[in-house]
């Protein structure tokens, strides 16, 4: 966390406001980051303490000029957030996202929240909020053409891009399913006291490969974690790796089924989860381009600010 004594050259503030996290960057007229703030004051906390109060506290902490424009992405624009920013319907051009930003009423500063994206398909309805800004930031690195973009998380997003447009996307509840199965089924005994899963674990990579080749056997392979621990000497570490690889492999198989074979894959992620997914994709025979998620959201917010305020 950094703070300046004064910030006379600030052009705008960029905010990524998640469910449980808050990140603010004070950006100068040259596009450089003057100061940064991070906290646990996400939507859940701010809904109790006040969104305006949380934001102003961080702006004061970085000596932001009065009435500085602020561009926000993420859960602050959800129904339970500050002001509902709504959704752009897919197919949607990434360049159209900034113009759909919603301005916060009743404040003197120009504070806007970017919208999410909605897929209004009766057979596969889906929504995202926050990831659209990462996509906007990743667009330059990806270039034109067709791409499949993986954005891992508790609810992983796989986005189908074509010519700068989001043609469609799919959310996979892999992280949440892993937690539910690991803690609330008979598999909890098999993986008790196991540490974090490493992407180079042989059991993990083998499970990914099996699922990509034959996803219809997913529930059988999940039970094999239990059986393996009982009769095949599967250690807790390998049992946990096998469960993780099975679920991530199932996710990869599902995402690949929605695009043409050979479509380039990009991985937008930060931290240890990125290494795990990179290894999983390698086990599936895929070498993705990797884009840092933190950098992508800042770049996306910068693109939005330029479009809105001609900076």
N, C-alpha and C positions, 0 to 999 in steps of 0.2 A: 504494500500500500504506500503510495507516494502522494505528497501534497506540496504545492508551491506556496510561497508567501503571497504572491499576487498572480493573477492570470489575465493580464490585459490583452493578450493576443488570442484569447479563446474564441473560436468560431461557433462551436456548439458542444453539447454534451451528448454522448451516446450511451444508452442503457440497455443491458440485457437483463430482463427481470423474469426470473424463473419461478417455479413453485416454491422452492426453498432457498434460492440464492439471488443475490443482487450484485450486479457489476456495472460500474460507471467509468467511462473514459472521458476526460476533458480534452477536446481536440482543438489544436491551433489552426490558424488560417493557412498554415503550410501543410496541413494534414497530419502533422505529428502529434503524438499523445503527450500532453502536458502533465497530466496527473491521472491516477487510477485509484478507484475505491472498490473493495469487495466486502461483502458481508452476507450473513445468513438471513437478511430481511427480505425474503422472497414474498410471493403473493400471499401465502398463508399468514405470515406475520404482519405484513402491511395492511391486510384487510382488517386487522384488529387495531393497529396503531395509527393508521392513516397513510395512504399512498403519498399524498402531497407532503406530509411531514417527513416521511422517510427520504423522499427525493431531495427536499430542501436541505435536510441535515447533511447529506452527502455533497450537495452543491456548495454549501457553506464551508465544508471541510476542505474543499479544493479551491476556495476563494474564487468561485465562479462569478462573473459579472452579473448584475441584476438583469432579469428578463432575457437571459441567454436561451436561445432555442435548444430544445431537448428532443431527441428522437429515441423512442423506446420500442423494443421488440419483446416478444415473449408473453408470459401469463398475465402481465398487467392489463392486457387487452382481452382477457377471457371474461365470461359472464360473471364470474366471481371476483374479477379484478377491479381496476380503477374505473375504466370506461370500456365497454365492449367494443372491440375493433372489428368484429365480424370476420368474414372469410371472402376471399376471391375464389370463384369456382374454377376448377380445372376442366379443360386445358387452359392454362394461364401463362402469359408471358411474364418472365421474371421482371422485366423492365416496367411492368404495370403495377408492381407492388407499392412503390412509394406514393403514387398518386392516390391510392386508396387508404392512406393513413388517416386516422381519426384524431381530430384536435380535442384536447381536454378543455371543456367549457369552464367558465368562471374564474380563469386565471389570466393574468396579464401577459405572461410569457407564452411563446409559441411552443407548446408541448404536444407532441403527436405520438400516436401508437400505431405501429404497422399492423396490417391485418394478417390473419393466418390463411391457410389454403384449405378448401373443402372439395372432396370428391363425391359428388351427388349421384352415385351409381347405386341403384337399389340392391344389386347383388354384392357390391363391395363398397359401402359407404365408408369414408375415411376423413380424418381431419389432422391438421398439423398446425402448431403455433410456436414460432421461434425458429424452427428449422428452415422456414422459407427465407429468412434473412441470411442464414448460413449459405443457402443455395445461391442467393443473390451475390454473396461475396465470393463464392467459388466459381461463378460463371466465367470470369475472365480466364482463370487457370484451365478450365475445361474446354473452352472454345466451342465452336459450332459442332453440329452433328449429333448423333445419338449417344447417350450415356446412361448408365445405371449407377445411381449414387446411393451408397450405403451410409447411413447415419446411425451408428449403434447407440444403444441406451437401454433403459428399462423397457421402453417401447421403441424398438428400432424402426427407423423409416428407410424404405427403399424407394427411391424416386426415379421415374423414367423421364429423362430430359430429351427433348428433340428440338434442335434449332433455337435454343434459348427459351423454350416453353416447357412447362411442367405438363407432360401429357397425362400423367397419372402417378399414383404412389400407393404403397401398401405399408401398413404398420404391423409389426410382428411383436407380440407380447412376450418375447423370449426371456428377458430378464425377470419379469414378474412371474412367469411360469416356473422358471428355475427356482426362485425363492419359495414359491408355494409347494412345489414337489419336494424340494430338499428339506423343508421344515415340517410339512404336514402330511406326508405319506410314509409308507413302510421303508422308503429309500433313505429316510433320515438316519436309520441305524447303520446303513452301509457307508455313509459319508461323514459320520460323526467325527468331529475334531480335525477334519481335513482342512488344510490351508488354502490359499488362493490357487486357482487353476492357472497353470503355465501353458502357453501356446505350443511349446515344444514337447509337451508330454505326449508320449506315443499313444496312450489310450484316447486322449483328446483328438488327435489327428485322425486316428483310425475310425473313431465314431463319426467325425465330420464326413470322411470319405464314404462310409457306409450309407449315411443319410442322403448325401447328394446323389448317390447311385440308386438308392431305393427308399424314397421318403415314405412310401406306403407302410413300411414296417416300423414307423416311429414309436408307437405305443408298446410294441413288442420289445424294441431295443431299450426303451426306458425301463421295462421290467427286468431286462437282462442285467441291469446294474445291481439289482437285489440278488438275482440268482448267481451272478458272478462272485459276489462277496460271500455267498454261502458255500458254493461248491468248487469254485475255480481260483480261490486265493486272491481275489481282487482286493487290493488295499484300499483304505478310505480315500487316499489321495487319487488313485486311479479311478475309483468309483465316481468321485466327484467330477473328475476330468471327463469320464465317459458320459455322464449325464449332461454336462455343459456342451461337449462336442456333439451329442445327439441333437440337442435343441438348437444350437447355432447352425449345425448342418442342415436341419430341417428348414430353418429360416432361409438359408442360402438357396436350397433347392426350390423353395417357393418363389423367391425373388427371380431366380434365373428362368423359371418357367414362364415368366411374363414378358420376356424380351427375346429378340432374335439371338441365336447362338453367335458368340464372338463380339457381342456388344461390350465396349470398354466399360470397366467398373472403376469407380472412384470411391475412396474411403474418406469420409469427412469425420474426423474424430480427434480427441486429445486424450493423453494419459494412457494408463495400462490397458484399458479396453481396446484401444487402437492396436496394440501389439497382439492381443488375443484374436481379434478379427482378421488382422493381416495374416496370422498363422493359419487361421481357419480357412481363409480364402486360398492360401497357398496349398493347403491339403485338398482343396477342391479344384486345383489346377489353374487358379486365377492369380495374376500379378496386378493388383490395383495400383492406380496412382493414389497418393496419400496427400490430403489437404488438412492442415491443422484447423480444428473446429473453432478455437478461440480466435485465431487470425481471420477465419472466414466470417464470423459474426461481426467483428469490427469492420472488415472490408464491406460487408453488406450494409451496415449502418452508415458507413461513409458514403456509399453509393446512393442510399436513400436521402441523406442530408444534401448531397450535391443536387439531386433531382428536385428536392423541395425548395431549397433556399439558394440555388444557383451559386454555390460556394466554389 
